[in-house]
Amino acid sequence: MADKDERKITGGNRRLAKKRVQCLNEALSFVSSSVLADSLVLRKPLLRQAPKRYVPYYDDNEMTELIPTINDIVKYGLNPNWTETDNDKLLERNLVKIYDLYFDIEYNFDEKDFPDCEKTEYSKIRQNVTSNFKDFGLYKTILNINDIDNLSENEIGDALDDLTDIIIDLLEIKRRIENNSLADGLWFFELIFQSHTQEHILNLLNFMKQKNG
């Protein structure tokens, strides 16, 4: 098998992914308008252009953990009162896995037009998350950690909202992989992680660390 670096050939991609970015914006707008506390996300502008393309190359072994890891997280939003030993540790481990898998993303941008994304019901997922993590709640966070002289500007975060938003993002990644294509799912993974999921994961992991000691 050829070395990965030999197979990856970059090429310009000036094609604007308008429909997909519009779909992404609608999804993020829906989520952020549902919960007022979710004010920390989307500080970075969304990419308006599809990432650079690569010559088709997939080593499915590199992403074999993605869907199982997604399933291990989204079950807390799809099932109420999920009975499992030490939910906190299992959730923490799988959140770290998702973070790690992000750095393995490579794909050939899929030029096909796919159906519009599906809106997931925020309130139902949050209700299930609440039943599975009864000690999750609000927390204080610093607005700008680089502004060391400002000791007064803090914000309130919500661990339930963090996990709910993470689950909604992961469900859409899974839906795209299973119904559209692997490339479309990984494209969305890269885009939504940078602009939304990453900050929720970091906030939630920090909350869990502070809560559990």
C-alpha positions as YAML, in Angstrom:
chain: A
units: angstrom
residues:
- id: 1
  name: MET
  ca: [0.00, 0.00, 0.00]
- id: 2
  name: ALA
  ca: [1.37, 3.41, -0.89]
- id: 3
  name: ASP
  ca: [2.33, 5.70, 1.90]
- id: 4
  name: LYS
  ca: [-0.39, 8.16, 2.90]
- id: 5
  name: ASP
  ca: [1.73, 11.16, 2.02]
- id: 6
  name: GLU
  ca: [2.27, 9.77, -1.47]
- id: 7
  name: ARG
  ca: [-1.42, 9.28, -2.04]
- id: 8
  name: LYS
  ca: [-2.55, 12.68, -0.82]
- id: 9
  name: ILE
  ca: [-2.47, 15.16, -3.66]
- id: 10
  name: THR
  ca: [-3.83, 18.60, -2.97]
- id: 11
  name: GLY
  ca: [-5.75, 20.54, -5.50]
- id: 12
  name: GLY
  ca: [-7.56, 23.85, -5.54]
- id: 13
  name: ASN
  ca: [-11.23, 23.80, -4.75]
- id: 14
  name: ARG
  ca: [-12.97, 27.06, -5.41]
- id: 15
  name: ARG
  ca: [-16.43, 25.61, -5.34]
- id: 16
  name: LEU
  ca: [-18.57, 27.35, -2.72]
- id: 17
  name: ALA
  ca: [-20.54, 24.91, -0.59]
- id: 18
  name: LYS
  ca: [-23.44, 27.31, -0.20]
- id: 19
  name: LYS
  ca: [-26.21, 24.83, 0.40]
- id: 20
  name: ARG
  ca: [-24.33, 22.86, 3.02]
- id: 21
  name: VAL
  ca: [-23.11, 25.95, 4.87]
- id: 22
  name: GLN
  ca: [-26.64, 27.33, 4.81]
- id: 23
  name: CYS
  ca: [-27.86, 24.06, 6.28]
- id: 24
  name: LEU
  ca: [-25.16, 24.25, 8.95]
- id: 25
  name: ASN
  ca: [-26.06, 27.83, 9.79]
- id: 26
  name: GLU
  ca: [-29.72, 26.90, 10.16]
- id: 27
  name: ALA
  ca: [-28.84, 24.04, 12.49]
- id: 28
  name: LEU
  ca: [-26.60, 26.21, 14.66]
- id: 29
  name: SER
  ca: [-29.16, 29.01, 14.72]
- id: 30
  name: PHE
  ca: [-31.81, 26.56, 15.89]
- id: 31
  name: VAL
  ca: [-29.61, 25.27, 18.69]
- id: 32
  name: SER
  ca: [-28.36, 28.65, 19.90]
- id: 33
  name: SER
  ca: [-31.84, 30.16, 19.95]
- id: 34
  name: SER
  ca: [-33.15, 27.26, 22.05]
- id: 35
  name: VAL
  ca: [-30.95, 27.95, 25.08]
- id: 36
  name: LEU
  ca: [-29.93, 31.45, 26.15]
- id: 37
  name: ALA
  ca: [-26.91, 30.18, 28.08]
- id: 38
  name: ASP
  ca: [-25.30, 28.91, 24.92]
- id: 39
  name: SER
  ca: [-23.53, 32.19, 24.23]
- id: 40
  name: LEU
  ca: [-19.96, 30.97, 24.11]
- id: 41
  name: VAL
  ca: [-20.09, 29.24, 20.74]
- id: 42
  name: LEU
  ca: [-19.58, 30.38, 17.17]
- id: 43
  name: ARG
  ca: [-16.91, 33.00, 17.83]
- id: 44
  name: LYS
  ca: [-15.08, 31.87, 14.74]
- id: 45
  name: PRO
  ca: [-16.72, 32.68, 11.38]
- id: 46
  name: LEU
  ca: [-17.95, 29.65, 9.52]
- id: 47
  name: LEU
  ca: [-15.97, 28.55, 6.52]
- id: 48
  name: ARG
  ca: [-17.64, 29.80, 3.38]
- id: 49
  name: GLN
  ca: [-15.61, 27.63, 1.09]
- id: 50
  name: ALA
  ca: [-15.21, 23.90, 0.84]
- id: 51
  name: PRO
  ca: [-11.86, 22.64, 2.13]
- id: 52
  name: LYS
  ca: [-9.16, 21.69, -0.32]
- id: 53
  name: ARG
  ca: [-9.81, 18.41, -2.05]
- id: 54
  name: TYR
  ca: [-7.64, 15.35, -2.07]
- id: 55
  name: VAL
  ca: [-7.37, 12.58, -4.58]
- id: 56
  name: PRO
  ca: [-9.84, 9.88, -3.39]
- id: 57
  name: TYR
  ca: [-8.23, 7.87, -0.63]
- id: 58
  name: TYR
  ca: [-9.81, 6.24, 2.34]
- id: 59
  name: ASP
  ca: [-8.39, 3.85, 4.84]
- id: 60
  name: ASP
  ca: [-11.59, 2.85, 6.58]
- id: 61
  name: ASN
  ca: [-9.58, 1.49, 9.50]
- id: 62
  name: GLU
  ca: [-8.75, 5.06, 10.47]
- id: 63
  name: MET
  ca: [-12.42, 5.87, 11.08]
- id: 64
  name: THR
  ca: [-13.71, 2.55, 12.37]
- id: 65
  name: GLU
  ca: [-13.98, 4.06, 15.84]
- id: 66
  name: LEU
  ca: [-16.00, 7.09, 14.80]
- id: 67
  name: ILE
  ca: [-19.52, 5.66, 14.55]
- id: 68
  name: PRO
  ca: [-19.17, 3.38, 17.63]
- id: 69
  name: THR
  ca: [-17.86, 6.34, 19.63]
- id: 70
  name: ILE
  ca: [-20.71, 8.53, 18.40]
- id: 71
  name: ASN
  ca: [-23.18, 5.81, 19.41]
- id: 72
  name: ASP
  ca: [-21.63, 5.64, 22.88]
- id: 73
  name: ILE
  ca: [-22.33, 9.35, 23.38]
- id: 74
  name: VAL
  ca: [-25.66, 9.91, 21.64]
- id: 75
  name: LYS
  ca: [-27.33, 7.08, 23.58]
- id: 76
  name: TYR
  ca: [-27.56, 9.47, 26.53]
- id: 77
  name: GLY
  ca: [-29.70, 11.81, 24.46]
- id: 78
  name: LEU
  ca: [-31.81, 9.15, 22.75]
- id: 79
  name: ASN
  ca: [-32.61, 7.02, 25.82]
- id: 80
  name: PRO
  ca: [-33.99, 8.22, 29.16]
- id: 81
  name: ASN
  ca: [-32.65, 6.77, 32.40]
- id: 82
  name: TRP
  ca: [-29.83, 4.87, 30.73]
- id: 83
  name: THR
  ca: [-28.54, 2.35, 33.26]
- id: 84
  name: GLU
  ca: [-24.77, 1.96, 33.13]
- id: 85
  name: THR
  ca: [-21.96, 1.85, 35.65]
- id: 86
  name: ASP
  ca: [-20.13, 5.16, 35.95]
- id: 87
  name: ASN
  ca: [-21.71, 7.19, 33.17]
- id: 88
  name: ASP
  ca: [-19.37, 10.11, 33.88]
- id: 89
  name: LYS
  ca: [-16.16, 8.17, 33.17]
- id: 90
  name: LEU
  ca: [-17.55, 6.52, 30.05]
- id: 91
  name: LEU
  ca: [-18.78, 9.85, 28.72]
- id: 92
  name: GLU
  ca: [-15.47, 11.55, 29.46]
- id: 93
  name: ARG
  ca: [-13.50, 8.82, 27.68]
- id: 94
  name: ASN
  ca: [-15.69, 8.98, 24.58]
- id: 95
  name: LEU
  ca: [-15.60, 12.78, 24.42]
- id: 96
  name: VAL
  ca: [-11.80, 12.57, 24.41]
- id: 97
  name: LYS
  ca: [-12.02, 9.96, 21.62]
- id: 98
  name: ILE
  ca: [-14.11, 12.29, 19.47]
- id: 99
  name: TYR
  ca: [-11.60, 15.07, 20.08]
- id: 100
  name: ASP
  ca: [-8.77, 12.76, 19.04]
- id: 101
  name: LEU
  ca: [-10.55, 11.46, 15.93]
- id: 102
  name: TYR
  ca: [-10.94, 15.02, 14.69]
- id: 103
  name: PHE
  ca: [-7.19, 15.13, 14.03]
- id: 104
  name: ASP
  ca: [-7.41, 12.06, 11.77]
- id: 105
  name: ILE
  ca: [-9.96, 13.57, 9.36]
- id: 106
  name: GLU
  ca: [-9.05, 13.31, 5.68]
- id: 107
  name: TYR
  ca: [-11.56, 13.08, 2.88]
- id: 108
  name: ASN
  ca: [-12.25, 13.73, -0.76]
- id: 109
  name: PHE
  ca: [-14.79, 16.54, -0.90]
- id: 110
  name: ASP
  ca: [-18.04, 15.11, -2.25]
- id: 111
  name: GLU
  ca: [-19.42, 17.25, -5.07]
- id: 112
  name: LYS
  ca: [-22.89, 15.68, -4.96]
- id: 113
  name: ASP
  ca: [-25.96, 17.58, -3.83]
- id: 114
  name: PHE
  ca: [-27.59, 15.94, -0.84]
- id: 115
  name: PRO
  ca: [-31.00, 16.51, 0.80]
- id: 116
  name: ASP
  ca: [-31.27, 19.25, 3.39]
- id: 117
  name: CYS
  ca: [-30.18, 18.36, 6.91]
- id: 118
  name: GLU
  ca: [-32.76, 17.18, 9.39]
- id: 119
  name: LYS
  ca: [-33.53, 19.24, 12.47]
- id: 120
  name: THR
  ca: [-33.21, 17.32, 15.71]
- id: 121
  name: GLU
  ca: [-35.59, 18.11, 18.56]
- id: 122
  name: TYR
  ca: [-33.45, 19.85, 21.14]
- id: 123
  name: SER
  ca: [-35.93, 19.66, 24.02]
- id: 124
  name: LYS
  ca: [-36.37, 15.88, 23.81]
- id: 125
  name: ILE
  ca: [-32.63, 15.21, 23.76]
- id: 126
  name: ARG
  ca: [-32.05, 17.62, 26.65]
- id: 127
  name: GLN
  ca: [-34.80, 15.90, 28.63]
- id: 128
  name: ASN
  ca: [-33.08, 12.53, 28.19]
- id: 129
  name: VAL
  ca: [-29.66, 13.99, 29.00]
- id: 130
  name: THR
  ca: [-31.10, 15.45, 32.21]
- id: 131
  name: SER
  ca: [-32.44, 12.04, 33.26]
- id: 132
  name: ASN
  ca: [-29.02, 10.44, 32.69]
- id: 133
  name: PHE
  ca: [-26.86, 13.10, 34.34]
- id: 134
  name: LYS
  ca: [-28.88, 14.46, 37.23]
- id: 135
  name: ASP
  ca: [-25.91, 16.27, 38.76]
- id: 136
  name: PHE
  ca: [-25.13, 18.26, 35.61]
- id: 137
  name: GLY
  ca: [-26.03, 21.92, 35.88]
- id: 138
  name: LEU
  ca: [-24.82, 25.49, 35.57]
- id: 139
  name: TYR
  ca: [-21.23, 26.59, 35.97]
- id: 140
  name: LYS
  ca: [-19.22, 29.81, 35.88]
- id: 141
  name: THR
  ca: [-16.77, 30.42, 33.09]
- id: 142
  name: ILE
  ca: [-14.39, 33.21, 32.13]
- id: 143
  name: LEU
  ca: [-15.39, 35.24, 29.10]
- id: 144
  name: ASN
  ca: [-11.82, 35.79, 27.86]
- id: 145
  name: ILE
  ca: [-9.01, 33.79, 29.49]
- id: 146
  name: ASN
  ca: [-6.40, 35.98, 27.78]
- id: 147
  name: ASP
  ca: [-7.68, 39.13, 29.45]
- id: 148
  name: ILE
  ca: [-5.89, 38.51, 32.74]
- id: 149
  name: ASP
  ca: [-6.53, 42.02, 34.10]
- id: 150
  name: ASN
  ca: [-10.31, 41.69, 33.80]
- id: 151
  name: LEU
  ca: [-11.58, 39.92, 36.92]
- id: 152
  name: SER
  ca: [-15.23, 40.89, 36.62]
- id: 153
  name: GLU
  ca: [-16.49, 39.57, 33.27]
- id: 154
  name: ASN
  ca: [-17.73, 36.01, 33.74]
- id: 155
  name: GLU
  ca: [-20.46, 34.01, 32.06]
- id: 156
  name: ILE
  ca: [-22.74, 31.18, 33.05]
- id: 157
  name: GLY
  ca: [-22.45, 27.91, 31.18]
- id: 158
  name: ASP
  ca: [-24.75, 24.89, 31.24]
- id: 159
  name: ALA
  ca: [-23.37, 21.33, 31.22]
- id: 160
  name: LEU
  ca: [-26.73, 19.92, 30.11]
- id: 161
  name: ASP
  ca: [-26.74, 22.27, 27.15]
- id: 162
  name: ASP
  ca: [-23.13, 21.35, 26.34]
- id: 163
  name: LEU
  ca: [-23.90, 17.65, 26.13]
- id: 164
  name: THR
  ca: [-27.18, 18.20, 24.28]
- id: 165
  name: ASP
  ca: [-25.46, 20.28, 21.61]
- id: 166
  name: ILE
  ca: [-22.62, 17.75, 21.29]
- id: 167
  name: ILE
  ca: [-25.15, 14.96, 20.76]
- id: 168
  name: ILE
  ca: [-27.05, 16.94, 18.12]
- id: 169
  name: ASP
  ca: [-23.81, 17.60, 16.23]
- id: 170
  name: LEU
  ca: [-22.77, 13.95, 16.40]
- id: 171
  name: LEU
  ca: [-26.18, 12.73, 15.24]
- id: 172
  name: GLU
  ca: [-25.87, 14.87, 12.12]
- id: 173
  name: ILE
  ca: [-22.34, 13.58, 11.44]
- id: 174
  name: LYS
  ca: [-23.62, 10.01, 11.74]
- id: 175
  name: ARG
  ca: [-26.65, 10.72, 9.56]
- id: 176
  name: ARG
  ca: [-24.49, 12.14, 6.79]
- id: 177
  name: ILE
  ca: [-22.04, 9.23, 6.87]
- id: 178
  name: GLU
  ca: [-24.81, 6.63, 6.79]
- id: 179
  name: ASN
  ca: [-27.14, 8.36, 4.33]
- id: 180
  name: ASN
  ca: [-24.98, 10.63, 2.17]
- id: 181
  name: SER
  ca: [-21.34, 9.53, 2.05]
- id: 182
  name: LEU
  ca: [-18.30, 9.13, 4.28]
- id: 183
  name: ALA
  ca: [-16.77, 12.22, 2.66]
- id: 184
  name: ASP
  ca: [-19.83, 14.36, 3.39]
- id: 185
  name: GLY
  ca: [-19.92, 13.18, 7.00]
- id: 186
  name: LEU
  ca: [-16.23, 13.91, 7.55]
- id: 187
  name: TRP
  ca: [-16.58, 17.30, 5.87]
- id: 188
  name: PHE
  ca: [-19.36, 18.16, 8.30]
- id: 189
  name: PHE
  ca: [-17.37, 16.72, 11.23]
- id: 190
  name: GLU
  ca: [-14.44, 19.01, 10.43]
- id: 191
  name: LEU
  ca: [-16.62, 22.09, 9.99]
- id: 192
  name: ILE
  ca: [-18.96, 21.64, 12.95]
- id: 193
  name: PHE
  ca: [-16.15, 20.63, 15.31]
- id: 194
  name: GLN
  ca: [-14.14, 23.78, 14.64]
- id: 195
  name: SER
  ca: [-17.09, 26.12, 14.90]
- id: 196
  name: HIS
  ca: [-19.22, 24.54, 17.61]
- id: 197
  name: THR
  ca: [-18.57, 21.07, 19.05]
- id: 198
  name: GLN
  ca: [-15.00, 21.64, 20.21]
- id: 199
  name: GLU
  ca: [-15.84, 24.40, 22.65]
- id: 200
  name: HIS
  ca: [-18.75, 22.46, 24.11]
- id: 201
  name: ILE
  ca: [-16.49, 19.43, 24.66]
- id: 202
  name: LEU
  ca: [-13.82, 21.51, 26.38]
- id: 203
  name: ASN
  ca: [-16.37, 23.26, 28.58]
- id: 204
  name: LEU
  ca: [-18.04, 20.00, 29.54]
- id: 205
  name: LEU
  ca: [-14.77, 18.21, 30.31]
- id: 206
  name: ASN
  ca: [-13.69, 21.12, 32.49]
- id: 207
  name: PHE
  ca: [-17.05, 21.08, 34.30]
- id: 208
  name: MET
  ca: [-16.74, 17.34, 34.93]
- id: 209
  name: LYS
  ca: [-13.19, 17.74, 36.21]
- id: 210
  name: GLN
  ca: [-14.24, 20.48, 38.64]
- id: 211
  name: LYS
  ca: [-17.29, 18.49, 39.74]
- id: 212
  name: ASN
  ca: [-15.53, 15.20, 40.30]
- id: 213
  name: GLY
  ca: [-12.26, 16.61, 41.63]
...
